[in-house]
Amino acid sequence: MSATLTLSELNAMVADLLRYELPETFLLKTEISELRIAGGGHCYLSFVEPSADGNGLAAKASAHIWRAAWSALRAKFERATGQPLRAGLQVLVEVEVDFHALYGYSLNVVDIDPSYTLGDAARRRREILDRLQADGVADMNRELPLPRLLRRIAVISSPTAAGLGDFENQLANSGFTFSLTLFEAVVQGASTAASVIAALGRIARREADFDCVVLVRGGGAVSDLQGFESYELASHVAQFPLPVFTGIGHERDDTVVDFVAHTRLKTPTACAEFLVESRRRELRLLGELSTRLSAEAKARLSAMNLHLAQLRLRLDHTAARAIELRRKELENQEQRLRTTAAQTLLGARHRLAMLDERAATRASGLLTAARNRMALLKKSIDAADPKHILRLGYSIVCHETGSAVRDARSLKKGALLRIRFARGEATAAVHTISNTTDHEE
């Protein structure tokens, strides 16, 4: 039968076994799932190993870094990687297996290899970039054409970011006019990606109001850049419809977002300088175009003046010739007109003489004929004169009123009649009225 032990005795035996049977230290590849600093300055961690199917954990262990080692290891890691130890990092650590009779099994971290974490970060970045490339979006923002005039700028930043002030001051002192609209976002910490994505969404709804987007955050620890190592944020930036400029780190810092943005400009100040230089280039281009336009205008004006001078000479010569030809033509026309007029006048005079002679002859004939007609008419008139008729022995019978009697039937017995003779008159009374028609007209 086995010996009976107390729990402390059993734990002591396990501790001795681990101490004497295992090497003093191990190199352990693991992932930090938790990390906290205790009030005494000790660092407590949880190491995990995901299961092969990715649906859980294959192993988990508690670990610690005692205060005496923590300061040195932390400085070593941050100096090499530019970021602090934190949950989610893959690490290569040197550990001692520790089994305490009261606290149980744990690992004591005595050293850390920063190069392993750097390689893991680079691997994860490469995985994100490869995924963006496979999605066909990695180069989309870089391929957007830049507007000729970068003036209306949508700025994504924290309103308290030091880099934002540098960016604004640089533009304000440039001598050019820029229209800046700030879209506030968290630019460090765990909520960076979601906050910047939300700001991009607000800008997209006003896309027509802007020429480009500038994402700035200024200085700070390299660990603050972890929010920009995000597939979701990088995908949004890569597919954004406006060119995106980034100034979110220091000269030596690059993020996944930098790789997919249209232009990576290191710092907010560099972003401002880029925008100012684009305006200077445009101004220089305008100056060059103005100079070329002026020179071209002067050259064309000079050529036109020369052409006009030549035309003027040709016009003067042509006009002189035309005037001379016209003068000669007018002289010829005048001579022809004079000759024609003289001939016409002579012919007219001849015709007038003939007409005058013919008119005189005709008038004389007409006058003689008229005189003859008048003589005949006079004879007719004289023959029809009542006095002539009376002298021939006829008389005129008139009513008492003086009107001539033309029809005996108009008379009444006893009516008084006046009878006119060639010499004198007589009065008679109607005695008998005959109805014979022998003398009717």
Backbone hydrogen bonds, N-H to C=O, Kabsch-Sander energy under -0.5 kcal/mol:
donor,donor_aa,acceptor,acceptor_aa,energy
10,L,6,T,-2.5
11,N,7,L,-2.8
12,A,8,S,-2.1
13,M,9,E,-2.2
14,V,10,L,-2.3
15,A,11,N,-2.3
16,D,12,A,-2.5
17,L,13,M,-2.5
18,L,14,V,-2.7
19,R,15,A,-2.3
20,Y,16,D,-2.5
21,E,17,L,-2.7
22,L,18,L,-1.4
26,F,95,V,-2.5
28,L,26,F,-0.6
28,L,93,V,-3.4
30,T,28,L,-0.6
30,T,91,V,-2.3
31,E,48,V,-1.5
32,I,89,L,-2.4
33,S,31,E,-0.6
33,S,46,S,-3.0
34,E,46,S,-1.1
36,R,44,Y,-2.4
38,A,36,R,-0.6
38,A,42,H,-3.1
41,G,38,A,-2.2
43,C,65,I,-2.5
44,Y,36,R,-3.0
45,L,63,A,-2.7
46,S,34,E,-1.8
47,F,61,A,-3.1
48,V,31,E,-2.2
49,E,59,A,-2.3
51,S,56,G,-2.9
54,G,51,S,-1.3
58,A,49,E,-4.0
59,A,49,E,-1.4
61,A,47,F,-2.4
63,A,45,L,-2.5
64,H,107,L,-2.1
65,I,43,C,-2.8
69,A,66,W,-1.6
70,W,66,W,-2.4
71,S,67,R,-1.1
73,L,69,A,-2.6
74,R,70,W,-2.7
75,A,71,S,-2.1
76,K,72,A,-2.3
77,F,73,L,-2.5
78,E,74,R,-2.6
79,R,75,A,-2.4
80,A,76,K,-1.6
81,T,77,F,-2.8
82,G,78,E,-2.3
88,G,32,I,-3.5
89,L,86,R,-1.4
91,V,30,T,-2.9
93,V,28,L,-2.4
93,V,91,V,-0.5
94,E,111,D,-2.4
95,V,26,F,-2.9
95,V,93,V,-0.6
96,E,108,N,-2.4
98,D,96,E,-0.5
98,D,106,S,-3.0
100,H,104,G,-2.5
104,G,100,H,-2.6
106,S,98,D,-2.8
107,L,62,S,-1.7
108,N,96,E,-2.7
109,V,64,H,-2.7
109,V,107,L,-0.6
110,V,94,E,-3.1
111,D,94,E,-1.3
113,D,92,L,-2.8
116,Y,113,D,-1.0
117,T,113,D,-0.8
118,L,114,P,-2.5
119,G,115,S,-2.3
120,D,116,Y,-2.1
121,A,117,T,-2.7
122,A,118,L,-2.6
123,R,119,G,-2.2
124,R,120,D,-2.7
125,R,121,A,-2.6
126,R,122,A,-2.5
127,E,123,R,-2.4
128,I,124,R,-2.3
129,L,125,R,-2.7
130,D,126,R,-2.7
131,R,127,E,-2.1
132,L,128,I,-2.4
133,Q,129,L,-2.4
134,A,130,D,-2.6
135,D,131,R,-2.0
136,G,132,L,-0.5
136,G,133,Q,-1.1
137,V,132,L,-2.1
138,A,132,L,-1.0
140,M,137,V,-1.4
141,N,137,V,-0.5
141,N,238,A,-0.5
143,E,139,D,-1.5
144,L,141,N,-1.2
150,L,148,R,-0.6
151,R,149,L,-1.1
153,I,151,R,-0.9
153,I,179,S,-3.0
154,A,212,C,-2.2
155,V,153,I,-0.6
155,V,181,T,-2.9
156,I,214,V,-2.9
157,S,155,V,-0.6
157,S,183,F,-1.1
161,A,158,S,-1.9
163,G,217,R,-0.6
164,L,161,A,-0.6
165,G,161,A,-1.1
166,D,162,A,-1.7
167,F,163,G,-2.4
168,E,164,L,-2.7
169,N,165,G,-2.7
170,Q,166,D,-2.3
171,L,167,F,-1.8
172,A,168,E,-2.6
173,N,169,N,-2.1
174,S,171,L,-1.4
178,F,176,F,-0.6
179,S,151,R,-2.8
180,L,178,F,-0.7
181,T,153,I,-2.2
183,F,155,V,-3.6
184,E,182,L,-0.6
185,A,157,S,-1.2
192,T,189,G,-1.5
195,S,191,S,-2.3
196,V,192,T,-2.7
197,I,193,A,-2.4
198,A,194,A,-2.0
199,A,195,S,-1.9
200,L,196,V,-2.4
201,G,197,I,-2.0
202,R,198,A,-1.8
203,I,199,A,-2.1
204,A,200,L,-2.6
205,R,201,G,-1.3
206,R,203,I,-1.9
207,E,204,A,-1.4
209,D,206,R,-2.4
210,F,207,E,-1.6
211,D,152,R,-3.0
212,C,152,R,-1.1
213,V,243,P,-2.9
214,V,154,A,-2.9
215,L,245,F,-3.2
216,V,156,I,-2.1
216,V,214,V,-0.6
217,R,247,G,-1.5
218,G,247,G,-0.9
224,D,221,A,-1.4
225,L,222,V,-1.9
226,Q,223,S,-1.5
227,G,224,D,-0.6
228,F,225,L,-2.0
229,E,226,Q,-1.7
230,S,228,F,-0.7
234,A,230,S,-2.5
235,S,231,Y,-2.8
236,H,232,E,-1.9
237,V,233,L,-2.5
238,A,234,A,-2.8
239,Q,235,S,-1.7
240,F,237,V,-1.2
245,F,213,V,-3.2
246,T,263,T,-2.1
247,G,215,L,-2.9
249,G,266,K,-1.9
253,D,250,H,-1.5
257,V,228,F,-1.2
259,F,255,T,-1.4
260,V,256,V,-1.2
261,A,257,V,-1.6
262,H,244,V,-1.1
263,T,244,V,-1.7
265,L,246,T,-2.8
265,L,263,T,-0.6
267,T,265,L,-3.1
271,C,267,T,-1.9
272,A,268,P,-2.3
273,E,269,T,-2.6
274,F,270,A,-2.3
275,L,271,C,-2.2
276,V,272,A,-2.7
277,E,273,E,-2.8
278,S,274,F,-2.1
279,R,275,L,-1.6
280,R,276,V,-2.3
281,R,277,E,-2.9
282,E,278,S,-2.0
283,L,279,R,-2.6
284,R,280,R,-3.1
285,L,281,R,-2.9
286,L,282,E,-2.5
287,G,283,L,-2.5
288,E,284,R,-3.1
289,L,285,L,-3.1
290,S,286,L,-2.7
291,T,287,G,-2.8
292,R,288,E,-3.1
293,L,289,L,-3.0
294,S,290,S,-2.8
295,A,291,T,-3.0
296,E,292,R,-3.0
297,A,293,L,-2.8
298,K,294,S,-2.8
299,A,295,A,-2.8
300,R,296,E,-2.8
301,L,297,A,-2.7
302,S,298,K,-2.9
303,A,299,A,-2.6
304,M,300,R,-2.6
305,N,301,L,-2.7
306,L,302,S,-2.5
307,H,303,A,-2.7
308,L,304,M,-3.2
309,A,305,N,-2.6
310,Q,306,L,-2.5
311,L,307,H,-2.7
312,R,308,L,-2.7
313,L,309,A,-2.4
314,R,310,Q,-2.7
315,L,311,L,-3.2
316,D,312,R,-3.2
317,H,313,L,-2.7
318,T,314,R,-3.0
319,A,315,L,-3.4
320,A,316,D,-2.6
321,R,317,H,-2.5
322,A,318,T,-3.0
323,I,319,A,-3.0
324,E,320,A,-2.6
325,L,321,R,-3.0
326,R,322,A,-2.8
327,R,323,I,-2.8
328,K,324,E,-2.6
329,E,325,L,-2.5
330,L,326,R,-2.8
331,E,327,R,-2.6
332,N,328,K,-2.7
333,Q,329,E,-2.7
334,E,330,L,-2.9
335,Q,331,E,-2.6
336,R,332,N,-3.0
337,L,333,Q,-2.7
338,R,334,E,-3.0
339,T,335,Q,-2.8
340,T,336,R,-3.0
341,A,337,L,-3.2
342,A,338,R,-2.9
343,Q,339,T,-2.8
344,T,340,T,-3.1
345,L,341,A,-3.0
346,L,342,A,-2.8
347,G,343,Q,-2.8
348,A,344,T,-2.6
349,R,345,L,-2.9
350,H,346,L,-2.6
351,R,347,G,-2.8
352,L,348,A,-2.9
353,A,349,R,-2.8
354,M,350,H,-2.5
355,L,351,R,-3.2
356,D,352,L,-3.1
357,E,353,A,-2.8
358,R,354,M,-3.2
359,A,355,L,-3.2
360,A,356,D,-2.7
361,T,357,E,-2.5
362,R,358,R,-2.9
363,A,359,A,-3.3
364,S,360,A,-2.8
365,G,361,T,-2.5
366,L,362,R,-2.9
367,L,363,A,-3.0
368,T,364,S,-2.6
369,A,365,G,-2.6
370,A,366,L,-2.7
371,R,367,L,-2.6
372,N,368,T,-2.5
373,R,369,A,-2.6
374,M,370,A,-2.6
375,A,371,R,-2.6
376,L,372,N,-2.4
377,L,373,R,-3.0
378,K,374,M,-2.7
379,K,375,A,-2.4
380,S,376,L,-2.7
381,I,377,L,-3.2
382,D,378,K,-3.3
383,A,379,K,-2.7
384,A,380,S,-1.9
385,D,381,I,-0.7
385,D,382,D,-0.8
388,H,385,D,-0.8
389,I,385,D,-1.8
390,L,386,P,-3.1
391,R,387,K,-2.2
392,L,388,H,-1.1
393,G,390,L,-2.0
394,Y,389,I,-1.5
396,I,420,R,-2.3
398,C,418,R,-3.2
399,H,403,S,-3.3
400,E,416,L,-0.5
402,G,399,H,-1.5
405,V,397,V,-3.0
406,R,404,A,-0.6
410,S,407,D,-1.9
411,L,408,A,-2.0
414,G,430,V,-2.9
415,A,412,K,-2.2
417,L,428,A,-3.6
418,R,398,C,-2.9
419,I,417,L,-0.5
419,I,426,A,-3.8
420,R,396,I,-3.1
420,R,418,R,-0.5
421,F,424,G,-3.0
426,A,419,I,-2.6
428,A,417,L,-2.3
430,V,415,A,-2.0
440,E,437,T,-1.4
